[in-house]
């Protein structure tokens, strides 16, 4: 099982390039950065989600931060954890992902999710109630841009005629798409437009094991040659918990680092680094 680190790339926290070097130097396989473009400063959002920590509204741009991380490292996988696809133009995002993947030598893991703060989603012109279908089409449209020299897409939410867009990603099909979420329809979404499943930690391990088994059986029935990989996001940095995840077939566990200054983050990384010897592939 691979081990990764995730951290909100807040403007008051350790720089993403310094963070990436520290994560790679300690033997972790990957670094994931989440995103929020902004936080609505309204009573409606406060009533919906409560008072969120400052790092939700202080994040660097996702792909700028990941570029700093990739440029500062040699082999570290750099991931979006997650990219809020319903809030992003698919043509622009396809180019950002492809550029980062090409320049990093194929080190991108493209985690996607539909978002959960309704006003944030609506500010980007997306109906929050339709965010899942919007996300599906935008990811499929991005795949067309990555794979085809002349790409076009004609859907309900995404429509564009023939276009050229380079660079192409490092591999012809694009980077692996990790579909976030734990709802009842997530397995069908993974098989529809994703490569891997990325649930957030929290569900009982027995339930997770059952759902992983069902997803992989459905994948084989759909003609996938290999078992669908699973990344658990926000796993507990405890040996017993990680051993349970490994034993049920989880491929990658991602641990949250605090969005804090360099000293605090280095201290956290030093505490969890011994886990790499026991669990990293």
N, C-alpha and C positions, 0 to 999 in steps of 0.2 A: 504494500500500500504506500502510495506517495503521500508526502506531507507538504502542505502549502501554508502560506501566511496571507491574511487579508487585513487591510487597514483603510479606514476612510482617509483619503488624501487631503486633509484639511490644511488650510494656509497657515495655521498656527502650529502644525505638527512637524515632525521630522520631514525633510525634503524627500520626494520619491526616489531620487537617485541614491541618496545616502541609505535610505531604507532598503532599496533593492540590493545594494552591495552587501549590506549586513545580512540580509536573508540568504543570499547566494553563498556568502562566506561561511555560513553556519550549516550548510548542507541541505537546505530546504529546496524542494523541486520547483516551486512556483510562488508568485506573488499576485494576488488579486486585489483590485481597487474597485470600490463601489462608486456610484455617481448619483448626484441630484443636481439638476441645473440651477435650482433655486428652491426656496420655501415660500409659499404664499403667506403673506403677513396679514392674515384675516382671522376673525373670530370663528368663522366656519371651519377653517382648518384646525385651529386650536381645539375646537369642540370635537372634531373628528379624530385627531391623532394625539392630542395633548401637547404638552410643552416638550419639544424634541431637543436633544443636545445640540450644542452650537455647531458641531461638525457637519450636521445635515445641510446647513446653509453656507458653510465655509469651504466646500470641496473645490479643489482645482478641477479644471476641465479634465475629463477622464482620459482622453487620448493624448493630451499634452503630458499629463503625469505619467502615463504608461510609456510614452516615448523616452522621457527622462530615465525611467527604470530600465528599459531595454538597452539604451545607449550606455548605461553604466555597468552592464553585466555581459557575460559571455554565453552562459547556457541556461540561465533562469527563464522558466516559462512565465509570461506576463499575461494576466487574464483580466477580463472585465467581470466584476463580481457584485452587481450585474450592470450591463448596459440596458437602459430603459428604452427599448426599441419603439414603443408607441409614442415616445417624445422626440424621436429623431427622424430626420429626412433619410430615406433609405439610400438614395444615390450618394449623398454626401457621406453617410456613415459607411457605406460599402467601400468608398475610396479611403477613408481613414483607417479602417480595419486592414484593407489590402496593403496600404502603404506601410503600416506598422509591421505587418506580418512579413512583407518582402524585405524591409530594412533589417529586421531582427533575425532573419534566416529561418522563419517558420516557427517562431516561439509563442505565437498568440493562442490563447484559449478564449473563445468568444462566448462568455456567459450572457444570456439574455433573460429579461423578465418584463412583466407587464406593468409594474409599478403598483402603488397602493394608496397614494395620496391624491384624492380625486381632483382637487383644484390644481395641483401641479400638472397633472395629465391634461386637464382641460385648457390650461394656459397655452399648451402647444397645439391646440386645435383638434384634439382627439376626444371623442366622447368616452368618458371613463367606463361606461357600461359595455363598450365594444372594444376595449383595449386588447383583449386576447386575440380576437380575429384580426385586428390591425397588426399586432405583433407578428402573427403567423404570416401574413402577406408580406410584411416588410422584410422578414428574414428570408422568405422564398425569393423575393425580388433581389435581395443582396446576393443570394447564391447565383442567380442568373447573371448578374453583373460580373461576379468572380469567375464563372465558368465559361461564359460565352464571349467570343470576340465581338460579336454584334448581339447585344442583349436587348430584350424587350419584355414587358410584363403587362398583363391586362387583367386586373382583378377588381374587386369591389372597392378596396381602399387605396390600392396602388396601381397606377396606370402610367406607363410611358412607352413610347415607340422606340424603334431601333436606335441604339446609342453605342458609342465607343467609350470605354473607361479603362485606363491603365493607371498604375501598375496592377498586375494580377497578384494574388497571394502566392505564397511559397509553394503550396500544393494546389493542383488544378481545381479541387472541389472547395477550396477555402479552408480556413482554420476550423477546428472542431467547434461545433455549436453546442453549448451546454445550456439546456433549458431549465430555468429555475422554476420553483413552485412545488407545492405539495398537495394541491387540490385533486379532486377525483378524476379530472380530465387530463392531468399532466402526462400520463403515459401515452395517450393518443397524440399529444402534441410533440413529445419526444420522437415518436415514430413518424410523425408527419413531416416535421421540418428540422429536427435536431439530430445530433450525434450521441449526446450523453445526457444524463439526468443529473441535476444539481439541486437536491432538496436542502432546505435549511435544517440544521439540527433541531431536535425538539421532540419528534415523535418517538414513541417507545421502540427500542431496537427490534423487538419481535415483529412489530407492525412494519417497520422499515424492511426487514428481511423478507417478509411476505410480499411486499410491493416490489422489491427488487426482483424476486423470483418471477412474479407475474409479468413484469416488464420485459425481462429477458426471454421468457417463453413467448410472449407476443412478438418480440423482435425476431426470434427464430421462425415463427410462423409466417412473418411478413417477408422472410427471405434474407434477413441479416446474417452474415456469415459468422460474426463474432458476437459475444455477449455485449449488451449495451453497457458501457462504462457508467459508473456512478461516483459522483463527487459529493461529499457531505460538507456543507458550508457551515462554519461556526461550530465545529466540533469542540468538545471539551478537551482541554490539554491534559488529560488524565490517562495513564497507561491502560487501566482496565477498560475505560470507555473506547479508546482507540483499538484495543484488542478485539472488543466485540464488533466494531465496525469492520475490521479486517476479516474476522471470521465469517461474517455474512456476505463477504464478497465486495465490499466497498473498495474502489480503486484509488481514491484520493480523499484525504481529510484535510480541511482547511481550518486553521486556527486564527481567531481574531486577535490582532495586536491593538493596544489602545492608541487612539489618535492623539498622541502626546509628543512632547519634545524628545530629542534624540536620546537623552540619558534614560528616560523612562522606557522608551521603546527598546533600546539596547538591553536594558535590564530584563524586560519581558522575554526578549529573544534568547538571552543567556539562560533563562529559567527553562524554556521549552526545548532548547537545542538538544539535550540528551535524548529526547524522544526520537530524533532522526536516526540514531543508531539502532533502535529497536524496530522502527516501523518503515523507514524510507526504503524504497526499492533501490 
